Amino acid sequence: QVQLVESGGGLVQAGGSLNLSCVASGSVFSGNTMAWYHQGPGNRREYVARITPNGAPIYADSVDGRFTISRDNAKNTVYLQMTNLKPEDTGAYYCNGFVRRISWGRGTQVTVSS
């Protein structure tokens, strides 16, 4: 079964940190650029970071310098280290392919209090 399972969210104060993980099964991970997406309350889902199969990261301007994306190809896992969190980072975080995608997982909720 092809699926995505995100974890690691939680409640933190502004300036805090969280580490998210996403385990991908099936063919979505192998050889594919993977990405993290953020959906804030009442907003559409937006891309925040992506990483190529060989590990090159690219970030949206809103998170550049604060978030770090990485992947472990042996574990079919992509990570998102989040630092200096801001209230506007609040929302659900999802992983999926950047171009080649599958059905979305449940996501993991991040809440940043001011």
C-alpha positions in Angstrom: 0.0 0.0 0.0 1.4 3.4 -1.0 1.1 5.9 1.8 2.7 8.8 3.7 2.9 9.0 7.5 3.9 12.2 9.0 4.8 12.7 12.7 6.6 15.0 15.1 4.2 17.9 15.4 3.3 19.5 18.7 2.7 22.7 20.6 5.7 25.1 21.0 6.3 28.7 21.9 7.5 31.1 19.4 11.2 30.7 18.9 11.1 27.0 19.7 12.0 24.0 17.6 10.4 20.9 16.3 11.5 18.0 14.2 9.1 16.4 11.8 9.4 13.0 10.1 7.7 11.4 7.1 7.9 7.8 6.2 6.9 7.1 2.6 6.0 3.6 1.4 5.7 2.5 -2.2 7.3 4.1 -5.2 6.8 7.8 -4.3 10.1 8.1 -2.4 12.6 6.3 -4.5 14.3 8.6 -7.1 11.7 11.3 -6.4 12.2 14.9 -5.2 10.3 15.0 -1.9 8.7 18.0 -0.3 7.1 19.3 2.8 3.9 21.4 2.6 2.2 23.6 5.1 -1.5 24.3 5.4 -2.3 27.1 7.8 -5.8 27.6 9.3 -8.2 28.5 6.6 -5.5 28.5 4.0 -4.6 26.3 1.1 -1.7 23.9 1.3 1.6 25.5 0.3 5.1 24.1 -0.4 7.8 25.0 2.1 10.8 22.9 1.2 11.9 20.2 -1.2 14.9 17.9 -1.5 16.2 16.1 -4.6 17.0 12.4 -4.6 20.7 13.1 -4.0 20.0 15.4 -1.1 20.0 19.0 -2.5 17.6 21.1 -0.5 15.6 24.1 -1.7 13.4 26.3 0.5 10.5 28.7 0.2 11.5 32.2 1.2 9.3 32.1 4.3 11.3 29.3 5.9 14.8 29.7 4.4 17.3 29.9 7.2 15.0 28.5 9.8 14.0 25.1 8.4 16.2 22.2 7.3 15.0 19.4 5.1 16.9 16.1 4.8 16.2 12.5 3.8 17.3 9.0 4.5 17.0 7.0 1.3 17.6 3.7 3.2 14.7 4.4 5.4 12.3 6.0 2.9 12.1 8.9 5.3 12.2 12.7 4.8 12.8 15.1 7.8 12.1 18.7 8.5 14.0 20.4 11.3 12.1 23.6 12.3 13.8 26.3 14.3 12.9 29.8 15.4 9.3 28.9 14.9 6.8 31.7 14.4 3.0 31.8 15.0 2.5 31.9 11.3 4.1 28.5 11.0 1.1 27.1 12.8 -0.9 24.5 10.8 -0.7 21.0 9.4 2.4 19.8 7.7 2.4 17.2 5.0 5.0 15.5 2.9 4.6 14.2 -0.6 6.5 14.2 -3.9 7.3 17.6 -5.3 6.2 16.7 -8.9 5.1 13.0 -8.7 2.6 12.8 -5.9 0.4 10.3 -4.3 -2.6 10.6 -2.0 -2.0 12.9 0.9 -1.3 11.5 4.4 -3.0 12.8 7.5 -0.3 15.3 8.2 1.1 16.4 11.6 -0.1 19.4 13.5 2.2 22.2 14.5 1.0 24.9 16.8 3.2 27.9 17.7 2.0 30.1 20.5 3.1 33.7 20.7 
